[in-house]
Amino acid sequence: MPQLLRRLARRRAPRVAAAGVVALGLLLWWLLPLGAEPPRGTITFSTGTPSGVYQVYGEMLRTELRKDMPDLKVRLTTSDGSQENVARVARGEADFTIAAADAVETYELHGGAGAGRLRGVARLYDDYVQLVVARDSDIRSVADLRGKRVAIGPPESGVRLIADRVLKAAGIDAERDITPESDGIGSAPGRLKRGAIDAFFWSGGLPTDGVRQLADGFAIRFLPIQADLVAKLHRDGDATRYYRATSMPESAYPTVQNGAAVPTMAVSNLLITRADMDPELTEWLTRTVIKSRDGIGAHVHSAQLVDLRTAIYTDPLQLHEGARNYYRSVKP
């Protein structure tokens, strides 16, 4: 019996060693640079409003990119949100950005300039629609917004797209049935606190600092967006197919939700660029996005949801060549 065990051990040893070599190779591939020299130059990254998750994520990603590509300068520019971001990249005014999938498809459907040049880099995380009122408000549903002063986001924001569609599904015309305000997450919380508006829409990662900071000193409540309302949105077709009924987890804003989830809807965010962006630079950038998930996620909670298995699904955009090269290189 001891001799048999020794023979089995000798047979298994080469296989174990080979497996170890493969594992080491995969580890080194993850840690080592993609090429001999990191890309250099300057890129422009369009983010979002200063109080939103896009801006915070962009700042954190710039820090991570500096570690991997020290000679690459990343210039951040703020924006009103998804609609403006998509247009900037398509027109060549920015090189990379984050935008919600519904805004990307809307731009394409409307024949926006340069739409055919847009390409996906990664699916990042979901934006959750957050419809906020004062806790003592008599507004209990989307339908109750009729006749109220409602902030529906700047004209070029993703929030405006969503707010208009949600209101329409509830039978409310945003131009006639409410007093529409163009405040985004930068100004809407303060105006709600002062009583200048009755409610505001926001669509962003969880939690969003602007909402959390408002909740720290002012009693607020989230209005539910029920699944039947999302179903009505889907009947409109086109870009509304990217909305999914979900619930805002009770952990998002614990002091507001008191242990209760809030019915709402979500839409995925995409990291996008143009087809003419340098493939090598895009490959390096994609690698940094995936590799830095935990580091950025420690500060931007929603970034923890970036996942290699789902990052490739950038519908409605096809993957950029550089991003596709990266995903192929790490495919098991």
N, C-alpha and C positions, 0 to 999 in steps of 0.2 A: 504493500500500500504506500509506504513513503516514497518508493521509486516511482510509482504511478503519479503521485502528486508532484514530484520534481519534474517529470516529463511534461505534465500539463502546464506547470508554471513556466517552463522554458518555451512552450508553444505560445502562451499568452503574452509573454514579455514583449516580443516585437510589435504585437498589435497594440498593447498599452502604450508603448513608446511612440508608435505612429500617431495614435490618438492625441498624445501629449504634444507632438509636433504641430498637428493641425490646430489644436486649441491655442498654442502659443502663436502660431501664424495669424489666426484670427484676432488675437489680442493685440499683436503688433500692428496689424492693419488698422485697427480702430484708433491706436494711439499715435502712430507715425504719420507724418505729412503725406499728402496725396502725390506730391511731385517733388522734384529736386528743389525748386524755389517757390515760396508762397507768392501768389499773385500780388501785384502792387497797383497803385493808381488811386483813383477817387471814384466813389459811387455815392449816389443820392438815394436816401431811404425816406419815403414819405410815411409819416406815422399817423397822428390823429390829434385830437384835442389834448391840451396839457394835463387834464385831469382824468383822461381815459387810459385804458389798458394798452392800446396801441402804442402810445407814447412811452409808457414805462417799459414795455417789452422792447421797443426799439432801442432805448437807452441801454438796457441790459445786454441786448444782442450786440450792440456796438462794442461794448467792453469785451465780450467773448471773442468777437472777430479780431480785435486788436491783439489778443493773445496768439491766435493762429496765423494771422496775416498782419504782422506789425507795420508793414509798409503800405497797407491799404487804408486810405482815409475814408471814413464813413460820415457823410454829412446828413444830419437829420433835419427834416422839415415838417412842421406841424401842418395839419389840414382839418377840414370840417369832418372828414371821415371817409367811409368806403367809396362813395360815388366820386368824390374828388380824387381819391387815391387811384382808382382805376383809370380815370381820364389822364392823370399825370403820367402814369407809366406808359399807357398806350400812345400818348403824344410825345414821349421822349423827355418829359420834364422831370422824371424821376426814374431810377433804375430798378428799384425794388420797393414793394409796399405790402401791407396787409389789407385785405378787403374781404367782406362777406360774400359768399357764393352768389346770393341773390343779386347783389349789386353788380357783380361781374357779368352775370347772364343778362341783366337788364341793359347794361351798356352794349353788349353784343346785339341784343334784339333791336335796340334803337339805332343800330348802325353807327355807333360812335367811331370817331376818327382813330384809326390804328387798331381797331378791335381785333383784327385778324392776326396781329403780331403778339398778342398776349399769350403768355405761357405760365404754367404752374410750377412752383418749386416744392411746396409742401402744404398739406393740410395741417393746420395748427390746432386750434381749439375752438369750442363753440361759444358764440355770443348768446346770452340769455336776454330776452325782452323783460325789462323791469319798468313797470308802470307804477309810479310813486305818487301817493297823496299824503296829506297830513293825517295822523292817526284819528283825530276827532272829526275828520271830514264825513259828510253825508254821502259821499260817492262810494258805491259798493261794487260797481261793475263797469265794464267798458261802455255799456249803453247809458249809464248815468253821466257820462262826460258831455252829453248834449247840453248846449247852453253854457258850458264852462270855459274858463281860460286854460288852455292846454299847450304846453311846450312840446312841439313835435320834432324838434331838431332843426339844424341849419339846412338850407335847400340842397346842398351837395353831400349831405351825410347819409349813411346807411340807416340811421334812425328815422329820417324823414320818409324813406321808402316804406319801412315797416309800419310806422305810425299811420301813414295814409291808408295802407292796405288793411290794417287791423280795424281802423275806424270804419272803413267802407264795409267790411264784413259784418260790423255791428249795426249797419244801416245809418252811419253818420257821415255826412259830407264835411271834410276837413275845412272847406272854405266857407260853408254856409251855416253849419250846425254847431260849430264851436268858435271861440275866439282863438285862432292859431297863433302861437308864438314860436319864434325861431331859435329859442334858447337850446343849447346843448348841455352837456354835463358840466361845462365850466361855469355857466351862469344859472342854470335851472334850479339847482339845490338852494342857492341863496334866495332866489325869487320866491320859491315855494315857502321858505322859512319866513319871509317878510309878508307873505299873503298876497304877492303880486300875481301869482298864478295859482290855479287850483290843483293841477296835476302836471306831471311830465313823464314823457317816454324816454327810456334809455335802452340801448342794446349794447351789451358789452360782456366781457369776461367776468367771472365771479371770484372774489368780490371786486367791485369797482371802487376805487378810493373815493371818488366824488360822492357816491351814495353812502359809503361807510362813514365818511367824515360828517355828512349831514345827520346821520342817525346818532352820532355821538352826542349831539347837543340839541336834537329836535326829534320829537316823536313822529315817526312816519309809519306807513302801512303800504303793502304791495297789493294792487288790484289783481285778481286772478284773470288769466286769459285761458278760458276753458277749451277743451279739445274740440268741441263742436264748432267753435269759432275758427280754429285752425283748419278744420275740415272744409268750412266755407271758403277759406283762403285758397285751398288746394283746387277748388272748382274753377278758380280764375285761370288756372294753368300757368304756363310760362315759368317765370322765376319763382313763383310761390311754391313750387315743388321742393324747394330747399328748406322750407320751414317744417319743423317737426314738433309735435305736441310733447311736452315733457313737464317736469316740475323743478323748480328752483330748490335745491336741497336745503334742509333746515339749518345746515352749518354755514351757509353763505353769509347771512347776516344774523347771527344768533340773538342779538339784542332786539331785533325787529320781529323775527319770525317766531320766537318763543317755542321752538321745537317743532314747528309745523312747516311742511313743504308748501310751496305756492305753485299752483298750475300756471304754466306759461308756455312759451315756445322758444325754440333755439334755431340757430343757423350757423353753419360751419364757416370758419375763417380760413382764408388761403393766403399763403405767401406767394406773391406773383412777380413776374418780370416780363421781359420781351424776348422774342425769338433771337434777336441779334446780340443779346448779352453774351459775353465771352464764356464758352462752355467750361473752361478750367476754373475760372473764378466762381461760376455758379456751382460747380461741383464742390469746391472748397466751402463755399457759404452753406450749402445744404448740409455738409458734414458737421459744420459748427452748430447749426440749428438743432440737429438731432443730438449731438454730443453734449450740448449745454443745457439740455432739458432740465436736469435736476438742479443745476446751479441757478438758472433763471427762475425755475419753479419755486425755489426757496423764497423768492421775493415777489414773483408774479404767480399767484396760486394757479391760475388757469393754464399756465405754460406747462404744468406737470402732466397735462393730458396729451402733449405732443408725443406721438408714438410712431416708431419706424414702420409698424405693420399697416397703419392707416394713413401715413403721411403721403403715400403715393396717389391717393384718391383726390385729385385736384379738379374734379368735374365742376364746371363745364370746360375747363382748360386742359389741353394735353400738356404733359410734362415737358419742361425744357430739357434739351439734350444733356446739359451738364448735370441736372438733378437726376435724370434717368441713369446716367453713367454711375452716379454715386449709389443709387438704390440697387443697381445690378451688382456692384462691387461687394455689397454687404449681404446680398441674398444668401440664405443658408444653402 
